[in-house]
Amino acid sequence: GTIACQSTLGKGTTFTVQIPTQIGAYTPYEIGQTAEKKYKQAEKEHIALNSQTEKEENSKNAPETASDYKILIVEDHTELLQLMARVLGKRYEVYTATNGEQALNIIRKKPLDIVISDVMMPVIDGVELTRKIKTEPDYAQLPVILLTAKTGDANRDEAYKAGADEYLIKPFGLEALQLRVENIIGNRERIRRKFMSQTDFSPEAQHYSDPDTLFMEKAVECVRQHLDDPAYDRERFAADMCMSSSTLYKKLRALTGQNVSSFVNSIRLKEACRLTKENPYIQISELSARLGYNTPAYFTRVFKKEFGMTLTEYKATLTHGEDGTSFT
């Protein structure tokens, strides 16, 4: 834009600020995430939408993309905060805060995936913020990247003792920060893919920490007790786990990479594999009814989406009996 000034001695001064409203007047780096979404949405208005049922099904079962991840950046240096938010905002949904107290308020309200925080801040500093996150059961699974100008070993050790997952020394390149974020998200994606690809699931085999193993054992058992109930939803699941639905969501997302409905669906489908191993001749209609699916057709569709094969193809992968029977 432009700023113009006209001044007459004894009469006054007029400043005129002109800001372009056309998107072509800005570089990609100057376009905020909100504006970018607005223009993309306008371009897509002519595309016909699928039915509401199909949209809900796709949103529940579609794999997450980078933009599905939510990052909180905590930094009291305004320009650095805006720069990090602008860069990371191109790939992720970004929230910002200027001190640890503001950050805690956001953490309590938003389902976040990563916290990036400066160490030296007013009110609550980064180390104390990390300590509060890691000692609170609702948020302890949140990865924390600390940013600091302190280079001493004692400062680094203090950060790691507080529970920091990464420690980045200022000045740092934005590429270095992006790589650390991508590594954390990449690990979550690998966890998600591994969980989804398994036809059998044992929390003990996942090498979780002891509290997380106990959590997963209880979560799996809760779902198994309601396999034939299509109305078993997030609220009932959370009540059975004796926690809030938001806490359940955050824990499952951190440990499996899935939301609540996707997790329930995965456990049901893994149970379908177990029942099929026990009785390869079981009918799809019986399986779908026992596992809470309204129709065999829907069960068949979600099974293939989960494992990349039909139930018939899965049967063909099983170890058959001594008589060489083939289940096709």
N, C-alpha and C positions, 0 to 999 in steps of 0.2 A: 504493500500500500504506500500511500504518500501522506506527508504532513506539511501543510502550508501555513504561513503566518502573515497576517496583515495587522499593522499597528500604526495608530495615529496619536501623536503626543497630545495628552490632555483629553483624549476621547476614549481610548481603550484599545484592546487587542483582541483579534479573532484568530483562533486556531481552527483549521479545517483538516480533519482526518478522513481519508478516503480508503476504504477496504474493499478489494474486489470480492464479488460474490460468485464468480464463475470458477469451477474447480480447475479449469485449465490454467488459471493464473498462479497455481501453486505447484511446487515440486512434490514428489511422493513423500519426502521427509517432513513436509509442512502440513500434510493432511492428517488430521486426527482420526482415531479409530471410529468415532461416532459419525463423522462426516463421510468417511469411506463406506461405512455400512449403509448410510442413508442413500448414497448414490447407487451402490450395488443393488439395494432393494428396489430402487426406482427402475433400474434396468431389467429387473426380473418380474415386474408386475404383469407382463404380458404372458408369462409362462403359466399354463394351466396347472392347478394343484391336484394332487392325488386325494383320494377320499380321506376323511378324518381317521378312519380305522387304520388305513395303511400308514398314515403319517405317525400315529401313535406307536404302531408296531416298530417302524423303522427307527424312531427316536429312542426306543427302549433297547434295541438290540444292535444298533449301528456302532462300529468301533469308534473310539474317540479320536479326534484330530487335535493338532496343536492348539487350535483356537478354543477347544473345550477346557483347557487348563487355565486356572485362575492364579495369578501371582500378586502378592502384596509387596510393594516397595516402600521401605521406611527410611527416610533421609531428610535431615533438616536443612541441607543445602539445596535451595529451590531449583537452581539451574541444573544441577546434577540429577535431582529427582525427576525433573521434566525430561531431561535427555534420556535417562534410563527407561522412563515410562513410554516415551515416544518410540524408542528402538524395540523394546520387548512387546509393546502394544501392537506391533505389526503382526505378531504371531500368536499372542496370548491375550487373555482378558486381564487387564491390569487395574489394581486399586493402589492408592497412594496414601501415605500418612507422613507427618513431619516429626513425630516422636512416638515413643513406645506406648504411651497411654492411648493415643489415637489408634495405634496399630491393634492393641488388644480389643478395642471396641469393634473394629472391623472383623477381627478374627472370630469374635463371638457371634457375629451376624452372617458372615459369608462363608460358603464352603470352599476354602482355599486349598491350593496344592503346594505352593512354595512361598516362603517368606524371605525376602532379601532386605537386610537391615544394616544401616550404619551402626558403628559401635558408640561413638561419641555423640550423644543427643541429649536434649533437655528432658526433664520430667522422669522418663524411664529410659535408660540407655540400652544399647543393643544386647549386651551380655545379660542384663537383668531381664530383658524381654525374652531372650532365648530361654533363660532359666524358667520363667513363668510358663512359656509354651510347653517345654519338655516335662514339667512336673504336673501339668493339668491333663488328666486322662482324656478329655474331649479333644485335645489338640496335640497330644504328645507325638503323634505320627507325622506332624508337619515338618518337612525338611526346612532347615534354616541356613541361609548363606549370609555370613557376616562380612561387612566391608569396613576396613579400618586403615588408618595411617600409622598405627602402632606396629612396629616391626619386631619387637622383642619376643623371645621365646616364651617369657612368662605371660605376655598378653595373649599369644596364640594358645598356650596351654589353658589359660583361664576360659577362653572362648570354647575350646573343645570340652572342657569339664562342664561347662554350662549346657552342653548338648548340641553345639553348632555342627552342622553336617559339612559345611565348606567354610574356608577362611580366605578372603581375597584382600590383598594389601593394596592400598591406594598409593600412587595413581595406578589404575589398571585400564587395560583396553576393554572396550565394550564387547569385543569378540571373546575375550576370556570369560566374561560374565555370561554371555550367551552359551558358551560351551558347557559351563557348569550347570546352567538351567537345562540344556538339552540332555546332559548326562543323567540328571535326576529324572526327567520325564522319560528318557529312553529306558531306564531301569523299570519304571512303572509300566511302560508298554510291554517290556519283556515278561514281567510278572503276569500282566493281563493275558498275553498270548499263551503263556505256559498254562495258566489256569484254565483257559477256554479249550485248549487242545487236549487236555487230559480227560480220558473217559472214566477214570477213577480218581478219587481225590482223598489224600490222607494228609491232614495238617502236620503230622509229625515228619513227613517226608519233605516239607517245604523249607525246613531250617529256619522257622520263625523263632523269635525269642519265646521264653516260657509263657509270659502273659499273653502274647499274641497267639500262641498255639492253643491255649485254653479258650481264648475268645473264638478262634476259628472252629474248634471242636464243638463249642456250644452253639455257634451260628449254624453249622451244618446239621446238628441234631434238631434244632428248632425247625428248620425247613423240612427235614425228613419226617417229622411228626405231623406235618400238614401237607404232605405230597398230593393228596387227592382233593385238596381244597382250593379251587380256582380263585377264591376271594381272600386268600391269605396275602395281605398287603404289607406295605412298609410300616404302618402304624402298629399293626398286630405283631409283626416281627420284632419291632423295637420294644414293645411291651414285654414280650417273652424274653428278650435279652436284658430287661431291666435298665434300659437307657433311653435317651431321647432319640427320635428318628434322625436328627441331624448328626448326632454322635455315631450312630450305626452307619450312616452313609459315609462319614469321614473315615471310619475304621476300615470298612470294606473297600473303599476306594484306594486307601493306602496299601492294604494287604493283598488285594486281588486285582486292582485296577478297574473294578466294576462298580456300577451303582447298585442299589438294593434290588430292583426288579430284575436286572441282568444276573445278579448273583443267585437269586431264587430260581430263575430259569435254568441256570447252569447246573445247579445241584439236582434239579428235577431230571435234566437230560443225562447227567452222569448216573443217576439212579436207573434211568432207562437202559443204559449200557450194562449195568450190573444185573438187572432183571433179565436182559437178553442173554447174557452169559450163562445165567442159571437155567434159562429155558429158551433156547434158540427158536422154538416153534411158537412162541407167544405171539398173539395177533396184535397188530398195530392199534386196533380199536380198544383192546383190553389195556394196552400200555398207556394210551392217551387218557383213558378214564382213570386209571390208577394214579396218574401223575398230574391230574388237575387241568388237563387241556380240554377245551370245549369240543373240539372236533379232531378226528384222526388226520385230516388234511392239514390243519394248523400245526399239529404235533410234527408231522412229517417235514413241514417247511422249516420250522425252527431247529429241528434236529440237524438237517443238512446245513443250515446256516452256522450252527455251532461247531460242527465237526468236519464240514466240507465233504460229507458223503451221506448217502441215504442210509436208512436203517438196514435195508437189504445188503448194501455194500459193506456196512459195518459187520453184519453177520458173516460175510465171506472172509473177513480178516481174522475171525476167531479161530482158536485151535479146535479142530473137530474131533469127534470120537474116533475110536480105533477102527471102526468100520469105514472111515473115510467119507462119512456123510457130508454133503455140501449143502449149506443153507443159502439158496439163491432164490 
